[in-house]
Amino acid sequence: MESFRIEPQLDPTDVDVAAIDRGLHSYNQRAADLASIRRFACYAKSSEGNLVGGALARWWGTACELQQIWVDEALRRRGIGALLMQRVETLAIECGCRLIYLDTFSFQAPEFYYRLGYETACRLDGFPDGGSKFILRKSLVS
């Protein structure tokens, strides 16, 4: 059997990271139809046309992943985030999705998602300052 050496490296170079990404991407492409993954975005804009919030998501098959959502800090707690989420969910349903999921940290907004009907699929503890990471899910089938 061939011998290998494992070399740990803090702060890896972009070149090394890219090589690992390419290797995994190549394997994944052979194992699954990743080319069918589609991204979409929903934007919240002021009456002047300024971007004040947005959501980025992607779907694959019947599952949609919310990747990011942001609302300008000065405009939070006015329902913009809930409207963005509603639009993301509607678009996901129109694309044939039956499930939407996301991840969030305890210092972000898990309660916001719970109010919108999301449930905890997984909770990971052990992050700095007693933080936790949550994977949340919601069925889009009534």
HELIX and SHEET records of a PDB file:
HELIX    1   1 ASP A   14  ALA A   31  1                                  18    
HELIX    2   2 LEU A   34  SER A   36  5                                   3    
HELIX    3   3 GLU A   73  LEU A   75  5                                   3    
HELIX    4   4 ILE A   80  GLU A   94  1                                  15    
HELIX    5   5 PRO A  110  ARG A  115  1                                   6    
HELIX    6   6 PRO A  128  GLY A  130  5                                   3    
SHEET    1   A 6 ARG A  38  LYS A  45  0                                        
SHEET    2   A 6 LEU A  51  TRP A  60 -1                                        
SHEET    3   A 6 ALA A  63  VAL A  71 -1                                        
SHEET    4   A 6 LEU A  99  PHE A 105  1                                        
SHEET    5   A 6 GLY A 131  SER A 139 -1                                        
SHEET    6   A 6 GLU A 119  PHE A 127 -1                                        
END                                                                             
